[in-house]
Amino acid sequence: MILDKIFTGKIRVQLLTKLLLNPSSTVYLRGLERELEVSSNTVRLELNRLSEMHLIHEHTESINTKTKHYSVNTNHPMFKSLRGVIMQYVGLDQIIENVLDKLGNVDKVYLTGDLALGKNNPFVDLVIVGDIDKAYLYQLIEKAETVIDKKIRLALYQPHEFTEKILKEVGVFMKLI
C-alpha cells in the first residue's frame, strides 16, 4: 500500500512537510542536509524514494551545475490529499476552518515564518488583510490555539494599509486565502 511507503520515518515526514506546505518551494540536497541535521546520504535516500513514488520532481537549475533540485509533484493523484494531511499535521486546517472562515471580511491571508518555509514550528505566523472585528478574531484564535497546540502570531492590516512592499519585508510567505 502506498501509505505504508509514504509515512515511514521522521526524515520523510519532514521532507513531505517542507514540500507540501509550500508547493512552490524547491529544495536541494546540501540545504536539506544542513536544515535537517542528518547526513547527505540519508537525505539522498529519502529524496530518491519520494522520486520513485513520483511525489517529487528532480531537476537541475542550469546546464553548468550538477546540483539537483527537488519540488513536489502537484499533478500527483494524491497531492491534494497528502497536502491536507500535512496541513492537519501542522494545524493550518484548523486555523482556516475555525478562524479565517468565520471572520467574513478577510481579503487576504498569508502564512509567513518557518511554516511558510515548510518547517514545523510551535508558532503560526499570519498576515491578515481585511476589515475584521479584532475582539472576535482573538476569541477564535484562543480556541484554535488549544486545538492545534500552537501559538498564533498575527499582523493585521486594513485593505487600504496593505501593500506588496509590506509582504516583501516579511520575507518568505505563502498565500492561504
C-alpha positions as CSV (number, residue, x, y, z in Angstrom):
1,M,0.0,0.0,0.0
2,I,1.4,3.4,-0.9
3,L,0.6,4.9,2.5
4,D,2.9,2.4,4.1
5,K,5.7,3.8,1.9
6,I,4.8,7.5,2.3
7,F,4.7,7.9,6.1
8,T,7.7,5.9,7.2
9,G,10.5,7.7,9.1
10,K,11.0,11.1,10.6
11,I,13.1,12.5,7.8
12,R,10.5,11.6,5.2
13,V,7.8,13.3,7.2
14,Q,10.0,16.4,7.5
15,L,10.6,16.4,3.7
16,L,7.0,16.0,2.9
17,T,6.0,18.7,5.3
18,K,8.5,21.1,3.8
19,L,7.5,20.4,0.2
20,L,3.7,20.0,0.7
21,L,3.2,23.1,2.9
22,N,4.6,25.4,0.2
23,P,4.3,23.6,-3.1
24,S,6.1,26.4,-4.9
25,S,9.3,25.8,-3.0
26,T,12.3,23.8,-4.3
27,V,15.0,22.1,-2.2
28,Y,18.4,20.7,-2.8
29,L,20.4,18.0,-1.1
30,R,23.1,20.1,0.8
31,G,20.5,22.6,2.0
32,L,18.3,19.8,3.4
33,E,21.4,18.1,5.0
34,R,22.1,21.3,7.0
35,E,18.4,22.0,7.8
36,L,17.5,18.5,8.9
37,E,20.9,17.9,10.5
38,V,21.4,14.5,9.0
39,S,23.8,13.0,6.6
40,S,23.6,13.8,2.9
41,N,23.2,10.0,2.2
42,T,20.1,9.8,4.5
43,V,18.5,12.8,2.7
44,R,19.5,11.4,-0.8
45,L,17.8,8.0,0.1
46,E,14.6,9.7,1.1
47,L,14.6,12.0,-1.9
48,N,15.2,9.0,-4.2
49,R,12.3,7.1,-2.6
50,L,9.9,10.1,-2.9
51,S,11.0,10.5,-6.5
52,E,10.4,6.8,-7.2
53,M,6.8,7.3,-5.9
54,H,6.5,10.3,-8.3
55,L,5.7,12.5,-5.3
56,I,8.6,14.9,-6.2
57,H,10.3,16.0,-9.4
58,E,14.0,16.1,-9.8
59,H,15.6,18.8,-12.0
60,T,18.8,20.8,-12.4
61,E,18.8,24.5,-12.3
62,S,21.2,25.0,-15.2
63,I,23.5,23.2,-17.6
64,N,26.6,24.4,-15.8
65,T,25.7,22.8,-12.4
66,K,25.3,19.3,-11.2
67,T,23.1,20.4,-8.3
68,K,19.8,18.6,-8.3
69,H,16.8,20.5,-7.1
70,Y,13.5,18.9,-6.0
71,S,10.0,20.1,-5.9
72,V,6.6,18.5,-5.1
73,N,4.7,17.0,-8.0
74,T,1.4,18.9,-7.8
75,N,-0.1,16.7,-10.5
76,H,0.3,13.5,-8.4
77,P,-3.1,12.0,-7.8
78,M,-2.5,12.1,-4.0
79,F,-1.1,15.6,-3.9
80,K,-4.3,17.3,-2.5
81,S,-4.9,14.5,0.0
82,L,-1.3,14.4,1.2
83,R,-1.2,18.2,1.5
84,G,-4.4,18.0,3.5
85,V,-2.8,15.6,5.9
86,I,0.2,17.8,6.3
87,M,-2.0,20.9,6.8
88,Q,-3.7,18.9,9.6
89,Y,-0.3,17.8,11.0
90,V,0.8,21.4,11.5
91,G,-2.7,22.7,12.4
92,L,-3.3,25.0,9.4
93,D,-6.6,23.3,8.6
94,Q,-8.0,24.2,12.0
95,I,-6.9,27.8,11.7
96,I,-8.6,28.1,8.3
97,E,-11.7,26.2,9.4
98,N,-12.1,27.7,12.9
99,V,-10.8,31.2,12.5
100,L,-10.4,32.5,8.9
101,D,-13.6,31.1,7.5
102,K,-15.7,32.6,10.4
103,L,-14.3,36.1,10.1
104,G,-16.1,37.1,7.0
105,N,-14.4,40.3,5.8
106,V,-11.0,38.7,5.1
107,D,-9.4,39.9,1.8
108,K,-6.1,38.0,2.0
109,V,-4.2,35.8,4.4
110,Y,-0.5,34.9,4.2
111,L,1.4,32.3,6.1
112,T,4.9,33.5,7.0
113,G,7.8,32.4,9.1
114,D,9.0,28.8,9.5
115,L,5.8,27.2,8.4
116,A,5.9,29.0,5.1
117,L,9.4,27.5,4.7
118,G,8.0,24.1,5.4
119,K,9.4,23.7,8.8
120,N,7.2,22.6,11.6
121,N,7.2,25.2,14.5
122,P,5.3,25.9,17.7
123,F,4.3,29.3,16.2
124,V,2.0,30.0,13.3
125,D,2.7,33.5,11.8
126,L,0.0,35.1,9.8
127,V,-0.6,38.3,7.9
128,I,-4.3,39.0,7.6
129,V,-5.7,41.8,5.4
130,G,-9.3,42.8,5.9
131,D,-11.9,44.7,7.9
132,I,-12.0,42.4,10.9
133,D,-13.6,42.5,14.4
134,K,-10.4,42.2,16.4
135,A,-12.2,41.1,19.6
136,Y,-13.9,38.2,17.8
137,L,-10.7,37.3,16.0
138,Y,-8.8,37.0,19.3
139,Q,-11.6,34.8,20.7
140,L,-11.4,32.5,17.7
141,I,-7.6,32.4,17.9
142,E,-7.7,31.5,21.5
143,K,-9.9,28.5,20.8
144,A,-7.8,27.4,17.7
145,E,-4.6,27.6,19.7
146,T,-5.8,25.0,22.2
147,V,-7.0,22.7,19.3
148,I,-3.7,22.9,17.4
149,D,-1.4,23.2,20.4
150,K,0.5,26.1,18.7
151,K,0.6,29.9,19.3
152,I,-0.7,32.1,16.5
153,R,1.0,35.4,15.9
154,L,-0.7,38.0,13.7
155,A,-0.1,41.1,11.7
156,L,-3.4,42.7,10.9
157,Y,-3.9,45.2,8.1
158,Q,-6.8,47.1,6.7
159,P,-7.1,46.7,2.9
160,H,-6.1,50.3,2.3
161,E,-3.0,49.9,4.6
162,F,-1.6,46.8,2.9
163,T,0.9,46.9,0.2
164,E,3.1,44.3,-1.6
165,K,6.1,46.1,0.0
166,I,4.9,45.0,3.4
167,L,4.7,41.4,2.2
168,K,8.2,41.5,0.8
169,E,9.6,42.9,4.1
170,V,8.2,39.8,5.8
171,G,10.4,37.5,3.8
172,V,9.1,34.1,2.8
173,F,5.3,33.9,2.6
174,M,2.6,31.6,1.2
175,K,-0.9,32.8,0.3
176,L,-3.6,30.9,2.2
177,I,-6.6,33.0,1.1
